[in-house]
Amino acid sequence: MLTRKRVAKVALENTMGTKVAGTQAVNIYDMDGPVSTAEYLRRAGTGLYTGNTVTGVHGAETGRASGRIPLIGTGSSGMGLAALIFLQAGWLVKSSETYQVSSNAANWKALSFDAWLDGKKKSLFGAMCNLVLNWERGRPEGAMLDFELQGIFSSVTDEALPAFSPEDRPPMRMTAFTINSVAKKIHSLSLDMQSEVVPRSDPNATQDETLQYIITDNSPQITIDPEDELVASYDFDGIRQGRTEHAIVATFSDGTDTVTVTLPKVQLTECPEGEREGLSTIQYVGQCNHSSGDDAVQIAVT
């Protein structure tokens, strides 16, 4: 069995926690899993002997998977089909071609994740994930979505590799970046949703006391490395001390589609000095706050 012969397909579930077949092929870099995260309990007990005389037990059959997928468009002002599935399973609700967080449980989506390794199939379902949008200047892969998926783990079966035709679009390059509507020079960006993904317990569920996984809270955080400036130009530490909120907008494009990430109110929480190839930088960490309703993070495709 060859590790390179590995494919994955995903699909949003019609009912959260009810398995569906993965239909959308997705090109995943550094894929890890699905693997079981069921807790094992040794039952040593008492008896005539030291050591183990009674078999241990496993808890609920939960699992995880992780990896990186490209943030790409469709070539017709739409989000890539795999990315839009992961975005929705990461607590961003789709409205036309805009994705933003929602506090309404009725809007949440879970996904089913099928992965094949050279003839062996593993699956997760009822799964949601934490997402991190990462970009670094000069990286040929462009903007990427890192995911950490948690769900219910299915029994492993033998199944031949399916047909596999993932999307193939140009990478998204950053074309503009502003803080408070002023252009800033940065080398890297990381937007971590910091979502709390937890199991939803239900003894009536058919899958071992777990109905599905849900996200109960998040605290989006952006980390960037802008070039340092004089206080007269942009007073990073003064802004931190004053708890001043500024809008951040990052724009990406593949030459056809444009993805705009809008953080309407970012509060600077840390701004120590840094260095990059002889340049003085700021190690900027910001908390993404809501401005008007559920809008701390907005991702739009045009």
Secondary structure by P-SEA (a helix, b strand, c coil): cccccbbbbbbbbccccccccccccccccccccccccbbbbbcccccccccccbbbbbccccccccccccccccccccccaaaaaaaaaacccccccbbbbbcccccbbbbbbbbbccccccccccbbbbbbbbbbccccccbbbbbbcccccccbbbbcccccccccccbbbbcccccccbbbbbcbbbbbcccccccccccccccccccbbbbcbbbbbbbbbcccccccccaaaaaaaacbbbbbbbbbbcccbbbbbbbcbbbbccccccccccbbbbbbbbbbbbccccccbbbbcc
